[in-house]
Amino acid sequence: MNYFQPIAYDGFPHETFGRVFRIFGKRWMAFLWISLLVYVIGWACAVFTSLVLGGTALVDGYSVRIRLRYAENNPWHIASFVVESIIYYCFSCIANASITWLVAHLYLEQSPKVIHAFLHSARRLGSLISTLFVATLITLGPGFALLLLQTYVVKNDIFFQIIQVLTWFYIMYAKILLYHIYPVVVIEREKGHCINPWTILDRSFVLARKRFCYIFSVVFFWFLAKLLTTLPISLLRQMNTNDNGSMKKDTVFFYVACSLDTILGILYMTLDSVFQGVLYLQNRITKEKLDMVTLAEQLGVDSVDEEDNDYVVMKYPNEEESMVDDDTSVM
């Protein structure tokens, strides 16, 4: 299938959703393995933190409730939480980037192994974290400054509500413009070297600003889809909640709600990354006439034959291993 054709957009991004799910269907097992690995790492970190804080290994997901114990301001507890958060965040970045990288290869009808995707993304972890840190400051900084202004200078409830609305709109606007950070880092590169955060952010801004409505509509409808499918879990939780807001762990509803929450969480984590990859590539195809040869060169493929898809991988310094394998196995 030729993916290098612009997707029609008439207000409702149904063709984009179709493209995303077709791409997901091609390597759904590899994508889900990556997200499952991140969940397992997060769960392991939560168990570790629970044991450090004197709890048990029986934790339901990440250590959200355990964090209530940090109110004691115990330095060791806080350090444990920081280590857990850093480890989980780093692996989340690598997983997101890996799925995006695999999506780009699917546009070339290639199926690299998951381990190659992890290695490729891990080498760009520094660029990802530094860029995401700057993006966070850009996204949340102005809103935080306005809230400080309202708290300490202009103490007015109406002004506070206006600030909240403006902050929300600004955050949404900034997130859309910076939506392409992951694919820019893992796809666009110069001889395997990382590019600086400002270049990455500027590149994302350039790609997204003229396609803002398109990206926003896709993200918005995807958010609605996730909201509707998570409503049953919310209902199950409400049916199984004590007066103090805690879950009753001795009922079937608790295990059903936790199982659904885990399954949907892994699925949505995967699809979020697939959406990022597809939207980035479609924006480049529409705006820059991106073709198979150009994408292959940026992915490190030295040569490409558009007739038989015979690719030869370019080996950059410190990249002795081939990043592409015709074997379609997950690992």
C-alpha positions as a Markdown table, in Angstrom:
| # | Residue | x | y | z |
|---|---|---|---|---|
| 1 | Met | 0.0 | 0.0 | 0.0 |
| 2 | Asn | 1.3 | 3.5 | -0.9 |
| 3 | Tyr | 1.2 | 5.6 | 2.3 |
| 4 | Phe | 2.8 | 8.5 | 0.6 |
| 5 | Gln | -0.5 | 10.0 | -0.6 |
| 6 | Pro | -2.0 | 13.0 | 1.3 |
| 7 | Ile | -4.9 | 12.1 | 3.5 |
| 8 | Ala | -8.1 | 14.0 | 2.7 |
| 9 | Tyr | -9.5 | 16.1 | 5.5 |
| 10 | Asp | -13.0 | 17.5 | 5.5 |
| 11 | Gly | -13.4 | 18.4 | 9.2 |
| 12 | Phe | -13.6 | 14.9 | 10.5 |
| 13 | Pro | -10.4 | 13.0 | 10.4 |
| 14 | His | -11.9 | 9.6 | 9.6 |
| 15 | Glu | -9.2 | 8.7 | 7.0 |
| 16 | Thr | -6.5 | 9.5 | 9.5 |
| 17 | Phe | -8.0 | 7.2 | 12.1 |
| 18 | Gly | -8.3 | 4.5 | 9.4 |
| 19 | Arg | -4.6 | 5.0 | 8.6 |
| 20 | Val | -3.6 | 4.8 | 12.2 |
| 21 | Phe | -5.4 | 1.6 | 12.9 |
| 22 | Arg | -4.1 | 0.0 | 9.7 |
| 23 | Ile | -0.6 | 0.8 | 10.7 |
| 24 | Phe | -1.2 | -0.5 | 14.2 |
| 25 | Gly | -2.7 | -3.7 | 12.8 |
| 26 | Lys | 0.5 | -4.4 | 10.8 |
| 27 | Arg | 2.7 | -4.7 | 13.9 |
| 28 | Trp | 0.2 | -4.7 | 16.8 |
| 29 | Met | 2.1 | -7.3 | 18.7 |
| 30 | Ala | 5.5 | -5.4 | 18.5 |
| 31 | Phe | 3.8 | -2.2 | 19.5 |
| 32 | Leu | 2.0 | -3.7 | 22.5 |
| 33 | Trp | 5.2 | -5.5 | 23.6 |
| 34 | Ile | 6.9 | -2.1 | 23.9 |
| 35 | Ser | 4.0 | -0.6 | 25.9 |
| 36 | Leu | 3.7 | -3.7 | 28.1 |
| 37 | Leu | 7.4 | -3.5 | 28.9 |
| 38 | Val | 7.0 | 0.1 | 30.1 |
| 39 | Tyr | 4.1 | -0.9 | 32.3 |
| 40 | Val | 6.1 | -3.8 | 33.8 |
| 41 | Ile | 9.0 | -1.5 | 34.5 |
| 42 | Gly | 6.6 | 1.0 | 36.1 |
| 43 | Trp | 5.0 | -1.8 | 38.2 |
| 44 | Ala | 8.4 | -3.1 | 39.3 |
| 45 | Cys | 9.5 | 0.4 | 40.3 |
| 46 | Ala | 6.2 | 0.8 | 42.3 |
| 47 | Val | 6.9 | -2.5 | 44.1 |
| 48 | Phe | 10.4 | -1.4 | 44.9 |
| 49 | Thr | 9.2 | 1.9 | 46.3 |
| 50 | Ser | 6.5 | 0.1 | 48.3 |
| 51 | Leu | 9.0 | -2.2 | 49.9 |
| 52 | Val | 11.4 | 0.7 | 50.6 |
| 53 | Leu | 8.6 | 2.6 | 52.4 |
| 54 | Gly | 7.8 | -0.4 | 54.5 |
| 55 | Gly | 4.8 | -1.6 | 52.5 |
| 56 | Thr | 4.2 | -4.9 | 50.6 |
| 57 | Ala | 4.8 | -6.1 | 47.1 |
| 58 | Leu | 1.0 | -6.2 | 46.5 |
| 59 | Val | 0.5 | -2.9 | 44.7 |
| 60 | Asp | -2.2 | -2.3 | 42.1 |
| 61 | Gly | -0.3 | -0.5 | 39.3 |
| 62 | Tyr | 2.0 | 2.4 | 39.9 |
| 63 | Ser | 2.7 | 3.7 | 43.4 |
| 64 | Val | 0.1 | 6.5 | 43.3 |
| 65 | Arg | -1.4 | 5.8 | 46.7 |
| 66 | Ile | 2.0 | 5.1 | 48.2 |
| 67 | Arg | 3.0 | 8.7 | 47.4 |
| 68 | Leu | 0.7 | 9.8 | 50.2 |
| 69 | Arg | 3.4 | 8.6 | 52.6 |
| 70 | Tyr | 5.8 | 11.3 | 51.3 |
| 71 | Ala | 3.9 | 13.7 | 53.5 |
| 72 | Glu | 6.3 | 12.6 | 56.2 |
| 73 | Asn | 9.0 | 14.5 | 54.3 |
| 74 | Asn | 11.4 | 11.6 | 54.9 |
| 75 | Pro | 14.5 | 12.3 | 52.6 |
| 76 | Trp | 14.9 | 8.6 | 51.9 |
| 77 | His | 11.3 | 8.2 | 50.9 |
| 78 | Ile | 11.5 | 11.3 | 48.6 |
| 79 | Ala | 14.7 | 10.0 | 47.0 |
| 80 | Ser | 13.0 | 6.6 | 46.3 |
| 81 | Phe | 10.1 | 8.3 | 44.7 |
| 82 | Val | 12.4 | 10.5 | 42.5 |
| 83 | Val | 14.4 | 7.5 | 41.4 |
| 84 | Glu | 11.2 | 5.6 | 40.5 |
| 85 | Ser | 9.9 | 8.6 | 38.5 |
| 86 | Ile | 13.1 | 9.1 | 36.6 |
| 87 | Ile | 13.4 | 5.4 | 35.6 |
| 88 | Tyr | 9.8 | 5.2 | 34.5 |
| 89 | Tyr | 10.0 | 8.5 | 32.6 |
| 90 | Cys | 13.1 | 7.5 | 30.7 |
| 91 | Phe | 11.7 | 4.2 | 29.6 |
| 92 | Ser | 8.4 | 5.9 | 28.6 |
| 93 | Cys | 10.4 | 8.3 | 26.4 |
| 94 | Ile | 12.3 | 5.4 | 24.8 |
| 95 | Ala | 9.1 | 3.4 | 24.3 |
| 96 | Asn | 7.2 | 6.3 | 22.7 |
| 97 | Ala | 10.2 | 7.1 | 20.4 |
| 98 | Ser | 10.6 | 3.4 | 19.5 |
| 99 | Ile | 7.0 | 3.1 | 18.4 |
| 100 | Thr | 7.2 | 6.2 | 16.3 |
| 101 | Trp | 10.4 | 4.9 | 14.7 |
| 102 | Leu | 8.7 | 1.6 | 13.8 |
| 103 | Val | 5.7 | 3.5 | 12.3 |
| 104 | Ala | 8.1 | 5.4 | 10.0 |
| 105 | His | 9.6 | 2.1 | 8.8 |
| 106 | Leu | 6.2 | 0.7 | 8.1 |
| 107 | Tyr | 5.7 | 3.5 | 5.6 |
| 108 | Leu | 8.7 | 1.9 | 3.8 |
| 109 | Glu | 7.2 | -1.6 | 4.2 |
| 110 | Gln | 10.0 | -2.5 | 6.7 |
| 111 | Ser | 9.8 | -4.4 | 9.9 |
| 112 | Pro | 12.8 | -3.7 | 12.2 |
| 113 | Lys | 13.1 | -5.7 | 15.3 |
| 114 | Val | 11.9 | -4.2 | 18.6 |
| 115 | Ile | 15.4 | -4.4 | 20.1 |
| 116 | His | 16.7 | -2.2 | 17.2 |
| 117 | Ala | 14.0 | 0.3 | 17.9 |
| 118 | Phe | 14.9 | 0.5 | 21.6 |
| 119 | Leu | 18.6 | 0.9 | 20.8 |
| 120 | His | 18.0 | 3.6 | 18.3 |
| 121 | Ser | 15.7 | 5.5 | 20.6 |
| 122 | Ala | 18.0 | 5.0 | 23.6 |
| 123 | Arg | 20.8 | 6.8 | 21.8 |
| 124 | Arg | 18.5 | 9.8 | 21.4 |
| 125 | Leu | 17.3 | 9.8 | 25.0 |
| 126 | Gly | 19.4 | 12.9 | 25.9 |
| 127 | Ser | 17.9 | 14.9 | 23.1 |
| 128 | Leu | 14.4 | 13.7 | 24.0 |
| 129 | Ile | 14.7 | 14.6 | 27.7 |
| 130 | Ser | 16.3 | 18.0 | 27.1 |
| 131 | Thr | 13.8 | 18.9 | 24.5 |
| 132 | Leu | 10.8 | 17.8 | 26.5 |
| 133 | Phe | 12.1 | 19.7 | 29.5 |
| 134 | Val | 12.3 | 22.9 | 27.5 |
| 135 | Ala | 8.9 | 22.2 | 26.0 |
| 136 | Thr | 7.4 | 21.8 | 29.5 |
| 137 | Leu | 8.8 | 25.1 | 30.5 |
| 138 | Ile | 7.3 | 26.7 | 27.4 |
| 139 | Thr | 3.9 | 25.0 | 27.9 |
| 140 | Leu | 3.5 | 25.5 | 31.7 |
| 141 | Gly | 5.8 | 28.4 | 32.4 |
| 142 | Pro | 3.4 | 31.3 | 31.4 |
| 143 | Gly | 0.4 | 29.7 | 33.1 |
| 144 | Phe | 2.4 | 29.2 | 36.3 |
| 145 | Ala | 3.6 | 32.9 | 36.2 |
| 146 | Leu | 0.0 | 34.1 | 35.7 |
| 147 | Leu | -1.2 | 32.0 | 38.7 |
| 148 | Leu | 1.6 | 33.5 | 40.8 |
| 149 | Leu | 0.4 | 36.9 | 39.7 |
| 150 | Gln | -3.1 | 36.2 | 40.7 |
| 151 | Thr | -2.1 | 34.6 | 44.1 |
| 152 | Tyr | 0.3 | 37.3 | 45.3 |
| 153 | Val | -0.6 | 40.5 | 43.3 |
| 154 | Val | -4.2 | 40.5 | 42.0 |
| 155 | Lys | -6.3 | 38.5 | 44.5 |
| 156 | Asn | -9.6 | 38.4 | 42.6 |
| 157 | Asp | -11.8 | 35.3 | 42.0 |
| 158 | Ile | -13.1 | 36.5 | 38.6 |
| 159 | Phe | -9.5 | 37.2 | 37.5 |
| 160 | Phe | -8.5 | 33.8 | 38.7 |
| 161 | Gln | -11.2 | 32.1 | 36.6 |
| 162 | Ile | -10.1 | 34.1 | 33.5 |
| 163 | Ile | -6.5 | 33.1 | 34.1 |
| 164 | Gln | -7.5 | 29.4 | 34.4 |
| 165 | Val | -9.4 | 29.5 | 31.1 |
| 166 | Leu | -6.6 | 31.4 | 29.3 |
| 167 | Thr | -4.0 | 29.0 | 30.7 |
| 168 | Trp | -5.9 | 26.0 | 29.5 |
| 169 | Phe | -6.2 | 27.4 | 26.0 |
| 170 | Tyr | -2.5 | 28.3 | 25.9 |
| 171 | Ile | -1.5 | 24.8 | 27.1 |
| 172 | Met | -3.6 | 23.2 | 24.4 |
| 173 | Tyr | -2.2 | 25.5 | 21.8 |
| 174 | Ala | 1.4 | 24.9 | 22.8 |
| 175 | Lys | 0.9 | 21.1 | 23.0 |
| 176 | Ile | -0.4 | 21.0 | 19.4 |
| 177 | Leu | 2.4 | 23.1 | 18.1 |
| 178 | Leu | 5.0 | 20.9 | 19.9 |
| 179 | Tyr | 3.2 | 17.6 | 19.0 |
| 180 | His | 6.0 | 16.4 | 16.6 |
| 181 | Ile | 8.9 | 16.4 | 19.1 |
| 182 | Tyr | 9.3 | 12.6 | 19.2 |
| 183 | Pro | 9.3 | 11.9 | 15.5 |
| 184 | Val | 11.6 | 14.9 | 14.8 |
| 185 | Val | 14.1 | 13.5 | 17.2 |
| 186 | Val | 14.1 | 9.9 | 16.1 |
| 187 | Ile | 13.6 | 10.4 | 12.3 |
| 188 | Glu | 15.3 | 13.7 | 11.4 |
| 189 | Arg | 19.0 | 13.4 | 12.2 |
| 190 | Glu | 22.4 | 14.4 | 11.0 |
| 191 | Lys | 24.7 | 11.5 | 10.6 |
| 192 | Gly | 23.4 | 10.0 | 13.9 |
| 193 | His | 24.2 | 13.1 | 16.0 |
| 194 | Cys | 21.6 | 14.7 | 18.2 |
| 195 | Ile | 20.2 | 18.1 | 17.3 |
| 196 | Asn | 19.7 | 20.7 | 20.0 |
| 197 | Pro | 16.3 | 21.3 | 21.7 |
| 198 | Trp | 15.6 | 24.6 | 20.1 |
| 199 | Thr | 16.1 | 23.2 | 16.6 |
| 200 | Ile | 13.7 | 20.4 | 17.4 |
| 201 | Leu | 11.0 | 22.7 | 18.9 |
| 202 | Asp | 11.3 | 25.0 | 15.9 |
| 203 | Arg | 10.9 | 22.1 | 13.5 |
| 204 | Ser | 7.8 | 20.9 | 15.3 |
| 205 | Phe | 6.4 | 24.4 | 15.3 |
| 206 | Val | 7.0 | 24.8 | 11.6 |
| 207 | Leu | 5.3 | 21.5 | 10.7 |
| 208 | Ala | 2.3 | 22.0 | 13.0 |
| 209 | Arg | 1.4 | 25.7 | 12.7 |
| 210 | Lys | -0.2 | 25.5 | 9.3 |
| 211 | Arg | -1.9 | 22.2 | 10.1 |
| 212 | Phe | -3.1 | 23.2 | 13.5 |
| 213 | Cys | -6.8 | 22.6 | 12.9 |
| 214 | Tyr | -6.0 | 19.1 | 11.4 |
| 215 | Ile | -3.9 | 18.1 | 14.4 |
| 216 | Phe | -6.3 | 19.5 | 16.9 |
| 217 | Ser | -9.3 | 17.7 | 15.4 |
| 218 | Val | -7.5 | 14.3 | 15.4 |
| 219 | Val | -6.3 | 14.8 | 19.0 |
| 220 | Phe | -9.7 | 16.0 | 20.1 |
| 221 | Phe | -11.7 | 13.1 | 18.6 |
| 222 | Trp | -9.1 | 10.6 | 19.9 |
| 223 | Phe | -9.5 | 12.1 | 23.3 |
| 224 | Leu | -13.3 | 11.7 | 23.1 |
| 225 | Ala | -12.9 | 8.1 | 22.0 |
| 226 | Lys | -10.7 | 7.4 | 25.0 |
| 227 | Leu | -13.1 | 9.2 | 27.3 |
| 228 | Leu | -16.1 | 7.2 | 26.1 |
| 229 | Thr | -14.3 | 3.9 | 26.4 |
| 230 | Thr | -13.1 | 4.6 | 29.9 |
| 231 | Leu | -16.6 | 5.5 | 31.2 |
| 232 | Pro | -17.4 | 1.9 | 32.1 |
| 233 | Ile | -14.3 | 1.7 | 34.3 |
| 234 | Ser | -15.4 | 4.9 | 36.1 |
| 235 | Leu | -18.8 | 3.5 | 36.7 |
| 236 | Leu | -17.3 | 0.3 | 38.1 |
| 237 | Arg | -15.1 | 2.3 | 40.4 |
| 238 | Gln | -18.0 | 4.4 | 41.7 |
| 239 | Met | -20.0 | 1.2 | 42.3 |
| 240 | Asn | -17.1 | -0.2 | 44.3 |
| 241 | Thr | -16.0 | 2.9 | 46.4 |
| 242 | Asn | -16.1 | 3.2 | 50.1 |
| 243 | Asp | -17.4 | 6.4 | 51.9 |
| 244 | Asn | -13.8 | 7.7 | 52.3 |
| 245 | Gly | -13.2 | 7.3 | 48.5 |
| 246 | Ser | -11.0 | 4.2 | 48.7 |
| 247 | Met | -11.7 | 1.1 | 46.6 |
| 248 | Lys | -13.2 | -2.1 | 48.1 |
| 249 | Lys | -10.6 | -4.7 | 47.4 |
| 250 | Asp | -12.7 | -7.7 | 48.4 |
| 251 | Thr | -15.1 | -7.6 | 45.4 |
| 252 | Val | -15.1 | -8.7 | 41.8 |
| 253 | Phe | -15.6 | -5.2 | 40.6 |
| 254 | Phe | -12.2 | -4.1 | 42.0 |
| 255 | Tyr | -10.3 | -6.7 | 39.9 |
| 256 | Val | -12.4 | -6.1 | 36.8 |
| 257 | Ala | -11.9 | -2.4 | 37.0 |
| 258 | Cys | -8.1 | -2.8 | 37.6 |
| 259 | Ser | -7.8 | -5.3 | 34.7 |
| 260 | Leu | -9.7 | -3.0 | 32.3 |
| 261 | Asp | -7.7 | 0.0 | 33.4 |
| 262 | Thr | -4.4 | -1.8 | 32.8 |
| 263 | Ile | -5.5 | -3.2 | 29.4 |
| 264 | Leu | -6.8 | 0.1 | 28.1 |
| 265 | Gly | -3.9 | 2.0 | 29.5 |
| 266 | Ile | -1.4 | -0.2 | 27.6 |
| 267 | Leu | -3.5 | 0.0 | 24.4 |
| 268 | Tyr | -3.9 | 3.8 | 24.6 |
| 269 | Met | -0.2 | 4.3 | 25.4 |
| 270 | Thr | 0.6 | 2.4 | 22.2 |
| 271 | Leu | -2.0 | 4.2 | 20.0 |
| 272 | Asp | -0.9 | 7.6 | 21.2 |
| 273 | Ser | 2.5 | 7.0 | 19.8 |
| 274 | Val | 1.2 | 5.6 | 16.6 |
| 275 | Phe | -0.9 | 8.7 | 16.2 |
| 276 | Gln | 2.2 | 10.9 | 16.7 |
| 277 | Gly | 4.1 | 9.0 | 14.0 |
| 278 | Val | 1.3 | 9.0 | 11.4 |
| 279 | Leu | 0.4 | 12.7 | 11.9 |
| 280 | Tyr | 4.0 | 13.7 | 11.6 |
| 281 | Leu | 4.5 | 11.8 | 8.4 |
| 282 | Gln | 1.2 | 12.9 | 6.9 |
| 283 | Asn | 2.0 | 16.6 | 7.6 |
| 284 | Arg | 5.3 | 16.2 | 5.9 |
| 285 | Ile | 3.7 | 14.4 | 2.9 |
| 286 | Thr | 1.2 | 17.2 | 2.6 |
| 287 | Lys | 3.5 | 20.2 | 3.2 |
| 288 | Glu | 6.9 | 19.0 | 2.0 |
| 289 | Lys | 5.9 | 16.3 | -0.6 |
| 290 | Leu | 7.8 | 13.7 | 1.5 |
| 291 | Asp | 8.6 | 10.6 | -0.6 |
| 292 | Met | 9.9 | 7.2 | 0.1 |
| 293 | Val | 13.5 | 8.0 | -0.9 |
| 294 | Thr | 13.7 | 11.1 | 1.4 |
| 295 | Leu | 12.3 | 9.2 | 4.4 |
| 296 | Ala | 14.6 | 6.2 | 3.8 |
| 297 | Glu | 17.6 | 8.6 | 3.8 |
| 298 | Gln | 16.6 | 10.2 | 7.0 |
| 299 | Leu | 16.0 | 6.8 | 8.7 |
| 300 | Gly | 19.6 | 5.8 | 7.7 |
| 301 | Val | 18.7 | 3.7 | 4.7 |
| 302 | Asp | 21.5 | 4.1 | 2.2 |
| 303 | Ser | 19.6 | 3.1 | -0.9 |
| 304 | Val | 16.0 | 2.4 | -1.9 |
| 305 | Asp | 14.3 | 0.8 | -4.9 |
| 306 | Glu | 10.7 | 1.9 | -5.0 |
| 307 | Glu | 9.8 | -1.1 | -7.2 |
| 308 | Asp | 10.8 | -3.9 | -4.9 |
| 309 | Asn | 11.5 | -2.1 | -1.6 |
| 310 | Asp | 15.0 | -3.4 | -1.4 |
| 311 | Tyr | 16.7 | -1.4 | 1.3 |
| 312 | Val | 20.3 | -1.2 | 2.4 |
| 313 | Val | 21.0 | 0.2 | 5.8 |
| 314 | Met | 23.5 | 3.0 | 6.3 |
| 315 | Lys | 25.8 | 2.5 | 9.2 |
| 316 | Tyr | 26.7 | 5.6 | 11.1 |
| 317 | Pro | 29.5 | 5.9 | 13.7 |
| 318 | Asn | 28.7 | 3.8 | 16.8 |
| 319 | Glu | 25.9 | 2.0 | 14.9 |
| 320 | Glu | 27.7 | -1.1 | 13.8 |
| 321 | Glu | 24.5 | -3.2 | 14.0 |
| 322 | Ser | 22.0 | -3.1 | 11.2 |
| 323 | Met | 18.9 | -1.3 | 12.3 |
| 324 | Val | 16.7 | -3.1 | 9.8 |
| 325 | Asp | 16.0 | -6.8 | 9.6 |
| 326 | Asp | 13.7 | -8.4 | 7.0 |
| 327 | Asp | 12.7 | -10.8 | 9.8 |
| 328 | Thr | 9.2 | -9.7 | 10.9 |
| 329 | Ser | 9.5 | -11.3 | 14.4 |
| 330 | Val | 8.9 | -9.2 | 17.4 |
| 331 | Met | 12.3 | -9.7 | 19.0 |
